[in-house]
Amino acid sequence: MQHWATADEAVLEQRRQIAVDAARQTTTEREVELKRIVNQAAAVARTPIASVSIIDRNRQWIAAGHGLDITETPRSASICSRVILRPGEPLVILDARADERYAQISTVTHAPFVRFYAGIPLVNRAGYALGALCVIDTVPREEAPDLTALGRLAREAERLISG
């Protein structure tokens, strides 16, 4: 469970959660289009894994995935849950095992053994970060993929999620 430092942060999270709840139905209805986007993201980044993830109260819900057998993880196991904290910035981790901020997250220490991660926040029209479009590899990388191309795909996913 997340502990908020201030009342303002708690209110912001409550409003973000209302936006997540509102997006759930739209996301489910657009699963085929979201699947196409994650397939393209994996191709652009040349990664075996990609997803559109929605960060709920206590979990990460995989709205569309490529190379994943799971449909959700605990929020605490989600790197995407860190992406939503900075809605205007992509997050790139070249080697999660070597980065002390992420090395102990269960998705790094256990399957799928995340090493490389790049995530673009998915923000609704009101400015709330709902989740992320991410690409993942099980081996470290030396450089980021084409973030401009991933950003275009993320904007497309945002339009689908926002209705």
C-alpha positions, 0 to 999 in steps of 0.5 A: 500500500502506498503511503502519501507524504502530504494531504495534497498528494493523497488528494491527487492520487484519489483524483488519479484513481477516479480517472483510472476507474473511468478509463477501465471500460474504455481500455477493455473495449479497445484491447485489440487496438492496444495490442497492435500498439504494444506489438509495434512498440516491441518491434520499434525497440526490438524487445521481447516484452511490451505492454500498456499498463494501468496503475490501479490502487494496489496493482498494475493491470496489463491492458495489452501485452506482448511477450507476457503471460501475466495480466497483473502484478502488485503495484509494488512490483511495477516499474511502471508505477514509478513512471506515473510519478513524472507524467511528462518524462519517459523512464529509461533503465539500461540495467535494472539489476545495476540500478539501486533504485530498481534492483530489489523490485520483484520483477527484476529479481524474479520472472520476467527478470527485467534488465532493460526498461523504457516507459512512456507515461500515459496521461489522460486529457485532464493530466492524470498519469494512468499508466505507461507504455513500456518495453522490456528486455531480459538483457541490459542495453547500452542505449535507449530505443527510439523514444520519439517513435515510442512517444507517438505510440504512447499518444495513440494509446492515450487517445484510445484509453481516454475514449 
